[in-house]
């Protein structure tokens, strides 16, 4: 006898017959299908059944033995390979369910990422997906459900998991894994050579449009300047030449629409590996590089912005600056300091999204506005001291020459061709000198110590929407200025990470004496050890994607109800 409170076991035939038996019954009877069903080549798990036809779809899983599927063992003999294989299978499954509206799985972007809905080991493949159980009103359509379980799901599984047939995309799977491993090797080359970023010759950096991350057709391929060209040996693609950017200050200049921001965008996205044929698969940037920008109206909580802003009218403290509605300059100063506190070793900045008064102050303005009347120390005066503190900056600047004499490297983008004009830039700076106000040392800033939030009244709610929105209970968090979150699954993971961090009763919650950075480091280590389930939330999270720890820090900093202490 079937029970709604226990998991059933059986064969695929048992499940299909039960679907027929449920035809015409009340929708709640679907709960009796919870269980595990042997389809011989795989096992189907029905883990959660939606409460009614209008509730979120039901949660299902497929598990299988990769050896029976024909996935070669050598593609699963390390964690890195397993992540790449799982990412590839998630993409195949998404393609396979396009013709079946009742089935769904999250869409993958151009990045190869660790995903909760696709998992691979040497012994098990697991794919998590959703299914809208069919009904007319609140009446079960048992025959339609049987069709799903007898035809649609098995065929989808076969299209995704069968690598034994001659038509199977085994070569594409192999390429996917090799591309990922080459990227990891390129990241290792950054460390060994002390580079900030590497852009391979032949890379395709422009995208099709502002809403498409696919490579632009007929784009001009990247070609490195000879003076900055280096060669690396990668395990699969072999010898690769490209532009290697060294630590310090790199300035990207050029006329409008010549590719300055395109180059910076490629660099900022290269903190992640990309799929084959993306065009950026051989572009890598230090994992802790952080894009910072102005964000009018954001909340700032006890951030030490004194390296950039001091002596505010009214005597407001800037060593522990707080506001519910930051200006462009205060928001960008806070973003820089938060990034440094979170462990950023490289800052990525575009003048188009920056506060001008935080970036520069020319000689005429310095004469007009007395120093003691101007609370802002512009970045141009601080950028060399940042470099001395081992924090590099890659900066797009097309409207001011004040940065020419503080830059170690100056790149000119000319019709998407990259040229090294460092020598010419320094000659111009000598011929047209400016008064320098460089700070000799970047000030030490305060570490902050987060505190748990008060328990919510009633049931807690944790939600995310798209790339940019998180809601914790009744508090909204806007992440639209955190540009290196690239997958909605990362946003959802960050939402649950914040939920766990803010709850002191959870294993991942705040601990007395740990700074904000130490707290997030501990959480990231828990994810590394236990996977995304370490974030808390559902036992089998649906469509989560692993975020960078520095982006979790950024989200915490945008939580308006965050409670923080500070210590010198």
Order of alpha helices (4+ residues) and beta strands (2+ residues): beta-alpha-beta-beta-beta-alpha-alpha-beta-beta-beta-beta-beta-alpha-alpha-alpha-beta-beta-beta-beta-beta-beta-alpha-beta-beta-beta-beta-alpha-beta-alpha-alpha-alpha-beta-beta-beta-alpha-beta-beta-beta-beta-alpha-alpha-alpha-beta
